[in-house]
Amino acid sequence: MLRVTLADSSLTFAVRVQPRASQSAIAGLHDGALKIRLAAPPVDGAANEEFIKLFAKLLDVARVDIEILSGATSKQKIIRIHHSNPTEVEQALLALLDE
């Protein structure tokens, strides 16, 4: 189960990133964190930028609303998404896991 923390106008969750994959996609769960495959290499922030673009598109949120709280240079990251209705974003995130 994905561990999500809701706050007033944001939600926070853990992500495990696999860079240099054949394509960018959600790959399921890994120890309570969302596992993401990214086509971009982990060089000069390219994988982080790819992650932000992917999630902005999948969750229909603005790129500026997605923040990497920790792990910018690591495969393990903590992500915060700012939104006026974080419960709505949480439901969209969980729906992506069910696909």
MOBELDA-V98935 format. One line per field, one symbol per residue. psi: psi as a letter, one per 40 degrees, with the letter a starting at -180 (. if undefined). burial: I if it has 24 or more other ideal C-beta (glycine too) atoms within 12 Angstrom, else O. A space follows every 10 residues. Layout:
psi = ???
burial = ???
This chain:
psi = hhhhhhadfi ihiiihhgif idihiheaih feihhhhhdi ifhfeddddd ddddddddef iideehhhdi fdfidhihhh hhidgddddd ddddddde.
burial = OIOIOOOOOI IIIIIIIIIO OOOIIIOOOO OOIIIIIIOI OIOOOOIIII IIIIIIOIIO IOOOOIIIOO OOOOOIIIII IIIOOIOOII OIIOOIIOO
